[in-house]
Amino acid sequence: MELARVKSAYRRYAPIYNFIFGRIVNEGRRRAIDVLPQRPGDHILEVGVGTGISLGFYDKHVDVTGIDVSPEMLERARKRYPKSRYPNIRELIEMDAQDLKFPDNTFDGVMAMYVASVVPDPKEMMREMFRVSKPGAPILVVNHFASSRKALRMVEDRFAPLSNRLGFRPDFSMEKFLETIDATPESISSVNIGGYWKLVVFRKPGSNGQGPSGSNGKAVTGTNGHA
Ligand SMILES: C[S@@+](CC[C@H](N)C(=O)[O-])C[C@H]1O[C@@H](n2cnc3c(N)ncnc32)[C@H](O)[C@@H]1O
């Protein structure tokens, strides 16, 4: 998918996005945010923040910066979370997840919820997410991945040619995703109705000064070093 196509799809989705993709996949958003240690003062980056539908799930004492390429989606997030009422929502910026304008090692956690199968180049997005994370920080991806069930897979494959119009790739494969990004997840769990979506937890190698087991006390397994 090209960026122009993504923008055009989400320009169309913006007014109805929360109605269609709200509650139905909220469990995945909450579960991903629950993985974050959310220490007071932590600064979290959410890439593809969209209409800001997840922003209310973060603790008020952590700062959140959101980025997205769709001005129409962001406009809704800004309206719902004005700085005057939500000072912890630091900035909602128009920016490409594949080319983040933040220095290396900036954030205490980086999230991509329902974005990996939308972004034109998931490898570049993940490389950027690892780069801007502090050592030891969790990097979380929630997404639908192509089903291992034959019947569902057939439906996904059928819809795959419509990806540009749908605004996501229904046949997005977990195996290919992990292979291309060359990183090993710390854990993978099923979320949302029927376990049809996955929460994939990565961690940037290195210590965050919170002890050897990473920022939320979970064991750190290797990633292949995207820093
Ligand atoms: C399915 S929506 C997910 C929105 C939100 N994360 C949620 O939980 O509902 C995908 C979002 O990713 C954004 N997006 C797609 N490609 C992007 C890119 N390269 N950089 C930043 N945002 C991107 C789209 O504009 C859209 O808002």
The ligand as a Gaussian input file, in Angstrom:
#p B3LYP/6-31G(d) Opt

LIG

0 1
 C       -6.514000       1.049000      11.601000
 S       -6.041000       2.657000      12.073000
 C       -5.539000       2.439000      13.768000
 C       -5.760000       3.674000      14.602000
 C       -5.546000       3.495000      16.108000
 N       -4.185000       3.074000      16.388000
 C       -6.520000       2.525000      16.714000
 O       -6.179000       1.854000      17.675000
 O       -7.652000       2.487000      16.285000
 C       -4.482000       2.830000      11.268000
 C       -3.886000       4.209000      11.421000
 O       -2.523000       4.157000      10.988000
 C       -2.251000       5.361000      10.305000
 N       -1.065000       5.158000       9.455000
 C       -0.945000       4.367000       8.378000
 N        0.281000       4.454000       7.854000
 C        0.961000       5.324000       8.626000
 C        2.283000       5.842000       8.588000
 N        3.160000       5.489000       7.647000
 N        2.649000       6.712000       9.549000
 C        1.774000       7.109000      10.503000
 N        0.505000       6.662000      10.586000
 C        0.103000       5.777000       9.655000
 C       -3.535000       5.637000       9.538000
 O       -3.620000       6.985000       9.111000
 C       -4.589000       5.271000      10.598000
 O       -4.928000       6.370000      11.399000

